[in-house]
Amino acid sequence: MEAKAYLRNLRMSPRKVQIVLDLIRNKPADLAMAILENTPKAACEPVAKLLKSAMANAENNFNMDKNNLYVSECFVCPGPIMKRIRPRAQGRAYRVLKRTSHITMVVCEKE
């Protein structure tokens, strides 16, 4: 039995989000939340919100005990890339890629 939560089109590079997800993978949910609250990364805030959502889904939709939950799976995929232009010297234009992320989090109950 597993409960999932998704975060789509987060305006942050998948590379930055991946660092935070590696910290909480296969950890108990309460420990993962503590890690996210005490890590000084910009991605921690949306990931913590997503973890809360996954825990709430597990508790309300699947009647799991929230004290026995752990992060069984979490990964990030690249979302759509917004292409912007930055003016440069002598009338040139450089392309700026504003990357987005799709995050998936799965929590399971310990047997």
C-alpha positions as semicolon CSV with decimal commas, in nm:
position;residue;x (nm);y (nm);z (nm)
1;M;0,000;0,000;0,000
2;E;0,144;0,337;-0,097
3;A;0,029;0,697;-0,113
4;K;0,159;0,939;-0,374
5;A;0,179;1,315;-0,413
6;Y;0,292;1,513;-0,716
7;L;0,426;1,864;-0,762
8;R;0,418;1,985;-1,120
9;N;0,595;2,280;-1,285
10;L;0,802;2,389;-0,985
11;R;1,005;2,690;-1,104
12;M;1,335;2,542;-0,993
13;S;1,603;2,342;-1,170
14;P;1,574;1,963;-1,127
15;R;1,942;1,953;-1,035
16;K;1,882;2,168;-0,726
17;V;1,578;1,966;-0,620
18;Q;1,764;1,635;-0,662
19;I;2,014;1,732;-0,390
20;V;1,733;1,773;-0,136
21;L;1,548;1,456;-0,239
22;D;1,867;1,251;-0,191
23;L;1,871;1,361;0,175
24;I;1,526;1,223;0,259
25;R;1,496;0,908;0,045
26;N;1,415;0,592;0,252
27;K;1,389;0,790;0,576
28;P;1,093;0,786;0,820
29;A;0,849;1,067;0,741
30;D;0,898;1,256;1,069
31;L;1,279;1,242;1,034
32;A;1,251;1,353;0,670
33;M;1,040;1,651;0,778
34;A;1,299;1,744;1,042
35;I;1,579;1,721;0,783
36;L;1,385;1,948;0,544
37;E;1,315;2,207;0,814
38;N;1,684;2,229;0,908
39;T;1,847;2,223;0,564
40;P;1,927;2,567;0,415
41;K;1,825;2,493;0,055
42;A;1,559;2,673;-0,148
43;A;1,407;2,342;-0,260
44;C;1,333;2,234;0,099
45;E;1,019;2,444;0,130
46;P;0,822;2,300;-0,166
47;V;0,952;1,947;-0,092
48;A;0,836;1,974;0,271
49;K;0,494;2,086;0,152
50;L;0,482;1,789;-0,086
51;L;0,581;1,549;0,194
52;K;0,299;1,684;0,412
53;S;0,059;1,629;0,122
54;A;0,175;1,270;0,071
55;M;0,138;1,200;0,445
56;A;-0,212;1,348;0,445
57;N;-0,305;1,136;0,140
58;A;-0,181;0,824;0,319
59;E;-0,375;0,904;0,635
60;N;-0,702;1,017;0,477
61;N;-0,728;0,805;0,162
62;F;-0,564;0,479;0,269
63;N;-0,612;0,481;0,652
64;M;-0,239;0,442;0,717
65;D;-0,085;0,525;1,053
66;K;0,113;0,847;1,009
67;N;0,369;0,741;1,273
68;N;0,477;0,440;1,063
69;L;0,519;0,621;0,730
70;Y;0,849;0,645;0,545
71;V;0,956;0,802;0,215
72;S;0,982;0,493;-0,005
73;E;1,036;0,674;-0,334
74;C;1,104;1,031;-0,441
75;F;1,234;1,157;-0,771
76;V;1,238;1,463;-0,992
77;C;1,189;1,489;-1,367
78;P;1,247;1,796;-1,584
79;G;0,936;1,992;-1,674
80;P;0,886;2,237;-1,959
81;I;1,171;2,482;-2,013
82;M;1,089;2,850;-2,055
83;K;1,324;3,014;-2,305
84;R;1,411;3,379;-2,243
85;I;1,652;3,624;-2,405
86;R;1,929;3,821;-2,234
87;P;2,068;4,122;-2,420
88;R;2,445;4,114;-2,471
89;A;2,709;4,341;-2,620
90;Q;2,691;4,462;-2,981
91;G;2,325;4,378;-3,030
92;R;2,360;4,007;-2,964
93;A;2,112;3,806;-2,760
94;Y;2,194;3,511;-2,535
95;R;1,938;3,247;-2,455
96;V;1,845;3,193;-2,088
97;L;1,678;2,862;-2,001
98;K;1,441;2,883;-1,705
99;R;1,402;2,521;-1,601
100;T;1,107;2,365;-1,419
101;S;1,065;2,040;-1,226
102;H;0,804;1,769;-1,173
103;I;0,847;1,602;-0,832
104;T;0,689;1,269;-0,733
105;M;0,686;1,145;-0,373
106;V;0,565;0,804;-0,253
107;V;0,518;0,718;0,114
108;C;0,459;0,365;0,245
109;E;0,376;0,217;0,582
110;K;0,634;0,004;0,761
111;E;0,524;-0,355;0,817
